[in-house]
Amino acid sequence: MNGVAKGAVIGGVFLAMVGGAGYGVYALVGDAGDGDGKGGGKAEASAQPTKGSGPVTEKETAATAKAFLAAWADGNEQAAAELTNNDQAARTAVADFKAKAYVSKAVITPGTPQGDTVPFTVAAEISYEGTTKPLAYESKLTVVRGLTSGKPLVDWQASVIHPQLQRDEKLRAGAPASPPVKAVDRNGEELTAEKYPSLRPVLDQLRETYGSKAGGKPGAEVWIEPATPNEPKRTLLALVEGEPSTIKTYLDAKVQAAAEQAVTRFPEASVVAVKPSNGHILAVANNRKDGYNAALTGNRAPGSTMKIVTGEMLMDRGKVAADRPAECPKQVSWGGRSFHNLDNFELPGTATFATSFAKSCNTAFIKQISAVDDDGALAKEATEVFGIGLDWKTGVKSTDGKVPAATGAEAAAAYIGQGKITMNPLNVASITATARTGVFRQPLLVSPDLDGRTIATAQRRMKSSVQQQLVSMMRLTATSGTGQKVMSTVSGSDKGAKTGSAEVGGSGSPDSWFTGYSDDVAAAAMVEGGGHGGEAAGPIVAAVLNAG
């Protein structure tokens, strides 16, 4: 793609032919000296910005963007790279646009500058082994002042080449290593990313992991190559359809549809649903700007939903009982730090531990630390009974919760789901499922028979008497505690819940957590910065439970 390209201005579009490929760039609106579209000439790929100081001007932005896009349109990676603040990365990306993404034709059309940002569209054609298909998208670039040169330069980001590219990712085309898969739910209904957008990363991982094992044949496509080898490719366009194999999942299309709809109510929301009787994952959904699968791989403090584990541990050790009084003052100190309840509420001295659980009293839990006298008690219970940290192999990428041993103020924070404890909705849904049945069953998205992977098992089951008390406390939360409003909208003959909110990084609003069960469905949701548990995460869980 090196060398000088020849072309002609036709109808306002500059077309440059490079090795048989046609590229074009429209003139920026309002740019002076662009010609009237009646004469021939070359795109201004060699234009160089002049040195200046201070913020870039609108004129500099327009001129620099035009020169860069013209160089890209010419296929002149050297000229394009010199107009950016990352010569090497830009040079490689522009060269690979044709050589490795197989772009045979492209028209790049800049829009009107908006401050130091210029939007543009790309209408490309991808040609691979006799097949040609269009690929159209919008992107944008930003112009900044070079730190050492003082020149206005394109602030190089991978997303300039394609908006879905993140740092160190690449646009590629050809024959993929993994054949396509047709994923179906537990009832045989096909699951597609178009119908269930939250499942895109899950479906990509299923293909990467099981595509070649299930007997399919690869076709040809355009994809995003991840920055790290253990991440799945993200398909953008199928050039030649392969022969997919069928992968049966444990997902439920009806529950998944409800989860997809529920998370759209709040930004940065995630939810997971599982079946307590067997650990099968019924739904996974996210509504996030960054596309991150926080439902399965997030790491955030779970707040008071952790009191399910803490309460079970305290009852297991005989320190409390659901029907015995448990002091709940406004605040309590431990390890040199003061802890308080929401709005500094307190409960009467006769209030039971079950009431403290249902009303989410922090101090009632923290006051029990001295009685336990074991810094590792909570971590042991989380692993031995609830299976947290046992390297779950769900069939797709997922992150186990972490409950490290802690002392002093960190131990007090851990008792109420703060400090160094991290969870995601999958972990909390599993905790609720374990509480519901008394037995940890590792969550599964696909059968282990597909690849013979080992499933995690807990060291011991919950004591029957403890499980009965724990369920009774979750039922009380759902009927007269902090989960009452949400759970009153949930159908089912047997239901329980726990709310939570977690302060993370000193943010203005805490993360909203809610977990609950209804008969044989357990679900947990998190909304980053969503406030208290029943305000945002609660309605999401309610919608999912009702669909189950």
C-alpha positions as CSV (number, residue, x, y, z in Angstrom):
1,M,0.0,0.0,0.0
2,N,3.1,2.3,-0.1
3,G,3.7,4.6,-3.0
4,V,2.0,7.5,-4.7
5,A,-1.6,6.9,-5.7
6,K,-3.1,8.3,-8.8
7,G,-6.8,9.4,-9.0
8,A,-9.4,11.8,-10.1
9,V,-11.9,14.0,-8.3
10,I,-15.3,12.8,-9.6
11,G,-18.5,14.4,-8.2
12,G,-16.7,15.7,-5.1
13,V,-15.3,12.2,-4.2
14,F,-11.6,11.6,-4.5
15,L,-11.0,8.1,-5.7
16,A,-7.5,6.6,-5.4
17,M,-6.6,3.3,-7.0
18,V,-4.0,1.3,-5.0
19,G,-3.2,-2.1,-6.2
20,G,-6.6,-2.4,-7.7
21,A,-8.4,-1.1,-4.6
22,G,-10.6,2.0,-4.8
23,Y,-10.4,4.4,-1.8
24,G,-12.2,7.8,-1.5
25,V,-12.5,10.7,0.8
26,Y,-15.0,13.6,0.7
27,A,-13.9,17.1,1.4
28,L,-14.7,18.6,4.7
29,V,-17.6,21.0,4.6
30,G,-16.5,24.6,4.7
31,D,-12.8,23.8,3.9
32,A,-11.2,26.4,1.7
33,G,-9.2,25.5,-1.4
34,D,-10.6,22.0,-2.0
35,G,-11.3,22.5,-5.6
36,D,-14.7,22.5,-7.3
37,G,-14.9,18.9,-8.3
38,K,-14.1,19.6,-12.0
39,G,-10.4,19.0,-12.2
40,G,-8.0,16.2,-11.5
41,G,-5.6,16.0,-8.6
42,K,-4.2,14.0,-5.7
43,A,-5.6,13.7,-2.2
44,E,-3.7,15.8,0.3
45,A,-2.0,12.8,1.9
46,S,1.3,14.6,2.2
47,A,-0.1,17.7,4.0
48,Q,1.8,18.4,7.2
49,P,0.5,20.5,10.1
50,T,2.6,23.4,11.3
51,K,3.9,23.9,14.8
52,G,1.8,25.9,17.3
53,S,1.0,26.2,21.0
54,G,-2.0,25.9,23.3
55,P,-5.2,24.0,22.5
56,V,-5.7,23.1,18.8
57,T,-7.9,25.4,16.9
58,E,-11.0,24.4,14.8
59,K,-9.0,25.2,11.6
60,E,-6.1,23.0,12.8
61,T,-8.6,20.2,13.7
62,A,-10.2,20.3,10.3
63,A,-7.0,20.4,8.3
64,T,-5.3,17.7,10.3
65,A,-8.3,15.3,10.1
66,K,-8.6,16.0,6.4
67,A,-4.9,15.2,5.8
68,F,-5.0,12.1,7.9
69,L,-8.2,10.7,6.3
70,A,-6.8,11.5,2.8
71,A,-3.6,9.6,3.6
72,W,-5.6,6.7,4.9
73,A,-7.8,6.8,1.8
74,D,-4.7,6.8,-0.3
75,G,-3.4,3.7,1.5
76,N,-0.3,5.8,2.5
77,E,0.4,4.4,5.9
78,Q,3.6,6.5,6.3
79,A,1.9,9.8,5.7
80,A,-1.1,8.8,7.9
81,A,1.2,7.7,10.7
82,E,3.2,10.9,10.7
83,L,-0.1,12.8,11.3
84,T,-0.7,11.0,14.6
85,N,0.9,10.9,18.0
86,N,1.6,7.2,17.7
87,D,3.5,6.6,14.5
88,Q,4.1,2.8,14.9
89,A,0.6,1.8,15.9
90,A,-1.0,4.0,13.3
91,R,1.3,2.8,10.5
92,T,0.6,-0.8,11.2
93,A,-3.2,-0.3,11.5
94,V,-3.5,1.6,8.3
95,A,-1.4,-1.0,6.4
96,D,-3.3,-3.9,7.9
97,F,-6.6,-2.3,6.9
98,K,-6.0,-3.6,3.4
99,A,-3.5,-6.4,3.9
100,K,-5.1,-8.2,6.9
101,A,-8.7,-7.0,6.9
102,Y,-8.9,-7.6,3.1
103,V,-10.4,-4.2,2.4
104,S,-10.6,-4.0,-1.4
105,K,-12.5,-0.7,-1.6
106,A,-13.4,2.0,0.8
107,V,-15.0,5.5,0.8
108,I,-14.1,7.5,3.9
109,T,-16.4,10.5,4.4
110,P,-15.5,13.1,7.1
111,G,-18.3,15.0,8.8
112,T,-18.4,18.4,10.4
113,P,-15.8,19.0,13.2
114,Q,-17.2,19.2,16.7
115,G,-14.6,21.1,18.7
116,D,-11.4,19.0,18.4
117,T,-13.3,15.9,17.3
118,V,-14.2,14.9,13.7
119,P,-16.7,12.2,13.0
120,F,-16.5,10.2,9.7
121,T,-18.0,7.2,8.0
122,V,-16.4,4.3,6.2
123,A,-18.1,2.4,3.5
124,A,-15.8,-0.5,2.7
125,E,-15.9,-3.7,0.7
126,I,-14.2,-6.8,2.0
127,S,-12.9,-9.3,-0.6
128,Y,-11.6,-12.7,0.4
129,E,-11.1,-15.7,-2.0
130,G,-13.7,-14.6,-4.5
131,T,-16.3,-13.3,-2.0
132,T,-17.0,-9.6,-1.6
133,K,-19.3,-8.1,1.0
134,P,-19.9,-4.5,2.3
135,L,-18.8,-3.3,5.7
136,A,-20.1,0.2,6.7
137,Y,-19.6,2.0,10.0
138,E,-19.1,5.3,11.7
139,S,-16.1,6.3,13.7
140,K,-14.4,9.5,14.9
141,L,-11.0,10.9,15.7
142,T,-9.7,13.6,18.0
143,V,-6.9,16.1,17.3
144,V,-4.5,17.1,20.0
145,R,-1.3,19.2,20.3
146,G,1.8,17.2,20.0
147,L,3.7,17.2,23.3
148,T,7.1,17.7,21.8
149,S,6.5,18.8,18.2
150,G,3.7,21.3,19.0
151,K,1.9,20.2,15.9
152,P,-1.8,19.3,15.7
153,L,-1.9,15.5,15.5
154,V,-4.6,12.8,15.5
155,D,-4.7,11.3,19.0
156,W,-4.2,7.7,17.9
157,Q,-6.7,5.1,19.2
158,A,-7.5,1.7,17.8
159,S,-11.1,2.8,17.5
160,V,-10.2,5.2,14.7
161,I,-9.9,2.2,12.4
162,H,-13.2,0.7,13.7
163,P,-15.3,1.9,16.7
164,Q,-15.5,-1.5,18.3
165,L,-11.7,-1.8,18.5
166,Q,-10.3,-1.4,22.0
167,R,-6.7,-0.9,22.9
168,D,-4.3,-3.3,21.2
169,E,-7.1,-5.0,19.3
170,K,-7.0,-5.5,15.5
171,L,-9.4,-5.8,12.6
172,R,-8.9,-9.0,10.7
173,A,-10.6,-11.1,8.0
174,G,-10.2,-14.6,6.6
175,A,-10.9,-18.1,7.7
176,P,-11.2,-18.3,11.5
177,A,-9.7,-21.1,13.5
178,S,-12.9,-22.0,15.2
179,P,-16.0,-23.1,13.2
180,P,-19.3,-21.4,14.0
181,V,-21.7,-22.8,16.5
182,K,-25.5,-22.7,16.8
183,A,-26.2,-22.3,20.5
184,V,-29.6,-23.4,21.7
185,D,-31.3,-23.1,25.1
186,R,-32.5,-25.9,27.4
187,N,-35.6,-26.4,25.2
188,G,-33.8,-26.2,21.8
189,E,-34.6,-22.6,20.9
190,E,-31.7,-20.9,19.1
191,L,-29.9,-18.1,20.9
192,T,-28.4,-15.4,18.8
193,A,-26.6,-12.2,19.6
194,E,-29.1,-10.2,17.5
195,K,-32.0,-11.4,19.6
196,Y,-30.1,-11.5,22.9
197,P,-27.4,-8.9,22.8
198,S,-26.1,-9.6,26.3
199,L,-25.1,-13.1,25.2
200,R,-22.7,-11.9,22.5
201,P,-19.5,-12.5,24.7
202,V,-21.0,-15.8,25.9
203,L,-21.7,-17.0,22.4
204,D,-18.2,-15.9,21.2
205,Q,-16.7,-17.9,24.1
206,L,-18.8,-21.0,23.3
207,R,-17.5,-20.9,19.7
208,E,-13.9,-20.4,20.7
209,T,-14.0,-23.2,23.3
210,Y,-16.3,-25.8,21.6
211,G,-16.5,-24.9,17.9
212,S,-13.7,-27.2,16.7
213,K,-14.7,-29.9,19.2
214,A,-18.3,-30.2,18.1
215,G,-17.8,-31.0,14.4
216,G,-18.5,-27.7,12.6
217,K,-16.6,-26.4,9.6
218,P,-15.2,-22.8,9.4
219,G,-16.3,-20.3,6.7
220,A,-14.8,-16.8,6.3
221,E,-15.5,-13.7,8.2
222,V,-14.4,-10.3,9.5
223,W,-13.6,-10.2,13.2
224,I,-11.9,-8.2,16.0
225,E,-8.8,-9.9,17.2
226,P,-8.5,-9.5,21.0
227,A,-5.5,-8.0,22.7
228,T,-4.9,-11.2,24.8
229,P,-4.9,-14.7,23.4
230,N,-7.3,-16.1,26.0
231,E,-10.1,-13.8,24.9
232,P,-12.6,-14.9,22.2
233,K,-12.7,-13.2,18.8
234,R,-15.7,-11.0,18.1
235,T,-17.3,-11.5,14.7
236,L,-18.4,-8.5,12.7
237,L,-19.4,-9.9,9.4
238,A,-19.8,-13.4,7.9
239,L,-18.2,-13.5,4.4
240,V,-18.8,-17.2,3.7
241,E,-21.1,-19.1,6.0
242,G,-19.5,-22.0,7.7
243,E,-21.2,-25.2,8.8
244,P,-22.2,-24.7,12.5
245,S,-22.4,-27.4,15.1
246,T,-25.1,-27.2,17.7
247,I,-24.2,-26.5,21.3
248,K,-26.9,-27.0,23.9
249,T,-26.8,-24.7,26.9
250,Y,-28.7,-24.6,30.1
251,L,-30.0,-21.1,29.4
252,D,-33.7,-20.5,29.2
253,A,-34.8,-18.3,26.3
254,K,-37.8,-17.0,28.2
255,V,-35.8,-16.1,31.3
256,Q,-33.0,-14.6,29.2
257,A,-35.5,-12.4,27.3
258,A,-36.8,-11.1,30.6
259,A,-33.3,-10.5,31.9
260,E,-32.3,-8.6,28.7
261,Q,-35.3,-6.3,29.1
262,A,-34.9,-5.8,32.8
263,V,-31.3,-4.5,32.7
264,T,-32.3,-1.9,30.1
265,R,-34.1,0.0,32.9
266,F,-30.8,1.0,34.5
267,P,-27.3,1.8,33.2
268,E,-24.4,-0.4,34.3
269,A,-26.8,-3.2,35.3
270,S,-26.1,-6.9,35.4
271,V,-28.1,-10.0,36.4
272,V,-27.8,-13.8,36.6
273,A,-30.4,-16.5,37.3
274,V,-29.7,-20.1,38.3
275,K,-31.7,-23.1,39.3
276,P,-30.9,-24.0,43.0
277,S,-31.8,-27.7,42.4
278,N,-28.9,-28.3,39.9
279,G,-26.9,-25.1,39.5
280,H,-27.9,-24.6,35.8
281,I,-27.5,-21.0,34.7
282,L,-30.8,-19.8,33.2
283,A,-29.9,-16.2,32.2
284,V,-27.0,-13.8,31.9
285,A,-27.6,-10.2,31.0
286,N,-25.7,-6.8,31.1
287,N,-26.5,-3.3,30.2
288,R,-23.1,-1.5,30.1
289,K,-21.4,1.1,28.0
290,D,-18.1,-0.8,28.0
291,G,-19.7,-4.1,26.9
292,Y,-18.0,-5.8,29.9
293,N,-19.6,-9.1,31.1
294,A,-19.9,-8.0,34.7
295,A,-22.6,-10.5,35.4
296,L,-20.1,-13.4,35.1
297,T,-16.7,-11.7,35.5
298,G,-17.2,-8.6,37.7
299,N,-15.4,-8.0,40.9
300,R,-17.3,-5.6,43.2
301,A,-18.1,-5.5,46.9
302,P,-21.5,-7.2,47.4
303,G,-22.6,-5.2,50.4
304,S,-25.3,-6.8,52.7
305,T,-26.0,-9.7,50.3
306,M,-22.9,-11.1,52.0
307,K,-24.9,-11.3,55.2
308,I,-26.3,-14.6,53.8
309,V,-22.9,-16.1,54.3
310,T,-22.1,-14.3,57.5
311,G,-25.4,-15.2,59.0
312,E,-25.0,-18.8,58.1
313,M,-21.4,-18.9,59.6
314,L,-22.6,-17.3,62.9
315,M,-25.5,-19.8,63.2
316,D,-23.3,-22.7,62.2
317,R,-20.9,-21.8,65.1
318,G,-23.8,-21.3,67.6
319,K,-23.1,-17.6,68.1
320,V,-26.6,-16.5,67.1
321,A,-30.0,-18.1,66.3
322,A,-32.7,-16.7,64.1
323,D,-35.2,-16.5,67.0
324,R,-32.8,-15.2,69.7
325,P,-32.3,-11.5,70.5
326,A,-29.4,-9.8,68.7
327,E,-28.4,-6.3,69.8
328,C,-28.7,-3.7,67.0
329,P,-27.4,-0.3,68.1
330,K,-27.0,2.7,65.9
331,Q,-23.3,2.2,65.5
332,V,-20.5,0.1,66.8
333,S,-16.6,0.3,66.7
334,W,-14.2,-2.4,65.8
335,G,-10.5,-2.2,64.9
336,G,-10.4,1.5,65.4
337,R,-13.2,2.2,62.9
338,S,-16.8,3.1,63.5
339,F,-19.6,1.3,61.6
340,H,-23.3,2.4,61.5
341,N,-26.6,1.4,60.1
342,L,-28.4,3.1,57.2
343,D,-29.6,6.5,58.6
344,N,-28.3,5.4,62.0
345,F,-31.4,3.3,62.7
346,E,-31.5,1.0,65.7
347,L,-33.8,-1.9,66.8
348,P,-35.3,-2.6,70.2
349,G,-33.2,-4.8,72.5
350,T,-35.7,-7.6,72.1
351,A,-35.3,-7.7,68.3
352,T,-34.2,-11.1,67.1
353,F,-31.3,-11.9,64.8
354,A,-33.8,-12.7,62.1
355,T,-35.2,-9.2,62.3
356,S,-31.7,-7.7,62.2
357,F,-31.1,-9.8,59.0
358,A,-34.4,-8.7,57.5
359,K,-33.9,-5.0,58.3
360,S,-30.2,-5.3,57.2
361,C,-28.7,-4.2,60.5
362,N,-24.9,-3.9,60.1
363,T,-24.1,-3.5,63.8
364,A,-25.9,-6.7,64.8
365,F,-23.4,-8.6,62.6
366,I,-20.3,-6.7,63.5
367,K,-20.9,-7.1,67.3
368,Q,-20.5,-10.9,66.8
369,I,-16.8,-10.7,65.7
370,S,-15.4,-11.0,69.2
371,A,-17.6,-14.1,69.9
372,V,-16.3,-15.9,66.8
373,D,-12.6,-15.2,67.6
374,D,-11.4,-16.6,64.3
375,D,-10.0,-14.3,61.6
376,G,-10.5,-16.9,59.0
377,A,-14.0,-18.0,59.9
378,L,-15.9,-16.2,57.2
379,A,-13.4,-17.1,54.4
380,K,-13.6,-20.8,55.5
381,E,-17.4,-20.8,55.5
382,A,-17.6,-19.1,52.1
383,T,-15.4,-21.8,50.6
384,E,-16.4,-24.9,52.5
385,V,-20.2,-24.5,52.4
386,F,-20.9,-22.0,49.6
387,G,-18.1,-23.0,47.2
388,I,-16.7,-19.5,46.8
389,G,-13.2,-19.5,45.3
390,L,-13.2,-23.2,44.1
391,D,-12.3,-22.4,40.5
392,W,-15.7,-22.8,38.9
393,K,-15.7,-24.1,35.4
394,T,-19.0,-23.0,34.1
395,G,-18.3,-23.6,30.4
396,V,-17.5,-20.0,29.7
397,K,-15.2,-17.4,31.3
398,S,-16.4,-16.6,34.8
399,T,-14.8,-15.1,37.9
400,D,-15.1,-16.7,41.4
401,G,-15.9,-14.6,44.4
402,K,-13.1,-13.7,46.8
403,V,-13.5,-13.7,50.6
404,P,-9.9,-13.3,52.1
405,A,-9.2,-13.7,55.7
406,A,-9.2,-10.3,57.5
407,T,-8.4,-8.8,60.9
408,G,-9.5,-5.6,62.7
409,A,-11.6,-3.1,60.8
410,E,-11.2,-5.1,57.6
411,A,-12.9,-8.1,59.3
412,A,-15.8,-6.0,60.4
413,A,-16.2,-4.6,56.9
414,A,-16.1,-8.2,55.5
415,Y,-19.0,-9.2,57.7
416,I,-21.2,-6.8,55.9
417,G,-19.8,-7.4,52.4
418,Q,-17.3,-4.5,52.2
419,G,-13.6,-4.4,52.5
420,K,-11.6,-6.7,50.3
421,I,-14.6,-9.1,49.5
422,T,-15.5,-9.1,45.8
423,M,-18.4,-10.8,44.0
424,N,-20.4,-10.7,40.8
425,P,-24.1,-11.5,40.2
426,L,-23.2,-15.1,39.3
427,N,-21.5,-15.6,42.7
428,V,-24.3,-14.0,44.7
429,A,-27.0,-15.9,42.8
430,S,-25.1,-19.1,43.6
431,I,-24.9,-18.1,47.3
432,T,-28.7,-17.7,47.3
433,A,-29.2,-21.0,45.6
434,T,-27.0,-22.7,48.2
435,A,-29.0,-21.1,51.0
436,R,-32.2,-22.2,49.3
437,T,-31.2,-25.9,49.3
438,G,-28.4,-26.2,51.8
439,V,-26.1,-27.7,49.1
440,F,-23.6,-26.0,46.8
441,R,-24.1,-26.9,43.2
442,Q,-21.5,-25.3,41.0
443,P,-23.2,-23.0,38.3
444,L,-23.1,-24.5,34.8
445,L,-23.9,-22.9,31.5
446,V,-23.1,-26.0,29.4
447,S,-22.8,-29.6,30.3
448,P,-19.4,-30.8,31.5
449,D,-19.9,-33.8,29.2
450,L,-18.9,-31.5,26.3
451,D,-15.3,-31.4,27.4
452,G,-14.9,-33.6,30.5
453,R,-14.1,-30.6,32.7
454,T,-14.1,-31.1,36.5
455,I,-16.9,-29.5,38.5
456,A,-16.2,-27.9,41.9
457,T,-17.8,-29.4,44.9
458,A,-18.0,-27.9,48.4
459,Q,-16.3,-29.6,51.3
460,R,-19.5,-29.9,53.4
461,R,-23.2,-29.3,53.1
462,M,-25.0,-26.8,55.3
463,K,-26.4,-28.1,58.6
464,S,-30.1,-28.8,58.2
465,S,-31.0,-26.7,61.3
466,V,-28.9,-23.8,60.0
467,Q,-30.4,-24.0,56.5
468,Q,-33.9,-23.9,57.9
469,Q,-33.1,-20.8,59.9
470,L,-31.4,-19.1,57.0
471,V,-34.3,-19.6,54.7
472,S,-36.7,-18.4,57.3
473,M,-34.7,-15.2,57.6
474,M,-34.7,-14.7,53.8
475,R,-38.4,-15.3,53.8
476,L,-38.8,-12.6,56.5
477,T,-36.8,-10.2,54.4
478,A,-39.2,-10.8,51.5
479,T,-42.4,-10.4,53.5
480,S,-41.6,-7.7,56.1
481,G,-38.0,-6.6,55.6
482,T,-36.0,-4.5,53.2
483,G,-37.1,-6.7,50.3
484,Q,-40.8,-6.6,50.9
485,K,-41.7,-4.0,48.3
486,V,-39.8,-5.8,45.5
487,M,-40.8,-9.3,46.4
488,S,-44.5,-8.4,46.7
489,T,-44.4,-8.2,42.9
490,V,-43.0,-11.7,42.6
491,S,-45.1,-14.8,42.1
492,G,-44.3,-18.1,43.6
493,S,-45.3,-20.2,46.6
494,D,-41.9,-19.9,48.4
495,K,-39.7,-16.9,48.1
496,G,-36.9,-15.1,50.0
497,A,-34.5,-12.2,49.5
498,K,-31.6,-10.1,50.7
499,T,-30.9,-6.5,49.8
500,G,-27.5,-4.9,49.7
501,S,-25.7,-1.7,48.9
502,A,-21.9,-1.3,48.7
503,E,-19.8,1.8,48.8
504,V,-17.0,1.4,46.3
505,G,-14.1,3.8,45.8
506,G,-15.8,6.7,47.6
507,S,-18.3,7.1,44.8
508,G,-21.3,9.4,45.4
509,S,-23.9,6.7,45.1
510,P,-23.4,3.1,46.4
511,D,-23.7,0.0,44.2
512,S,-27.2,-1.5,44.3
513,W,-27.4,-5.2,45.0
514,F,-30.4,-7.5,45.3
515,T,-30.7,-11.3,45.4
516,G,-33.8,-13.5,45.8
517,Y,-35.4,-16.8,45.0
518,S,-38.8,-17.9,44.0
519,D,-39.4,-21.7,44.1
520,D,-36.6,-23.2,42.0
521,V,-35.1,-20.0,40.5
522,A,-32.5,-17.8,42.2
523,A,-31.3,-14.5,40.8
524,A,-28.9,-11.7,41.7
525,A,-28.5,-8.3,40.2
526,M,-26.1,-5.4,40.6
527,V,-26.4,-1.8,39.3
528,E,-23.2,0.2,39.7
529,G,-24.0,3.5,41.4
530,G,-27.6,2.5,41.6
531,G,-28.2,3.3,45.2
532,H,-29.9,1.0,47.7
533,G,-30.7,-2.6,46.8
534,G,-34.4,-2.3,46.4
535,E,-34.2,0.8,44.2
536,A,-32.5,-0.5,41.1
537,A,-31.2,-4.1,41.4
538,G,-34.5,-5.2,43.1
539,P,-36.8,-4.6,40.2
540,I,-34.4,-6.4,37.8
541,V,-34.4,-9.5,40.0
542,A,-38.2,-9.4,40.3
543,A,-38.7,-9.4,36.6
544,V,-36.3,-12.4,36.1
545,L,-37.9,-14.4,38.9
546,N,-41.3,-13.9,37.5
547,A,-40.1,-15.1,34.1
548,G,-38.8,-18.3,35.7
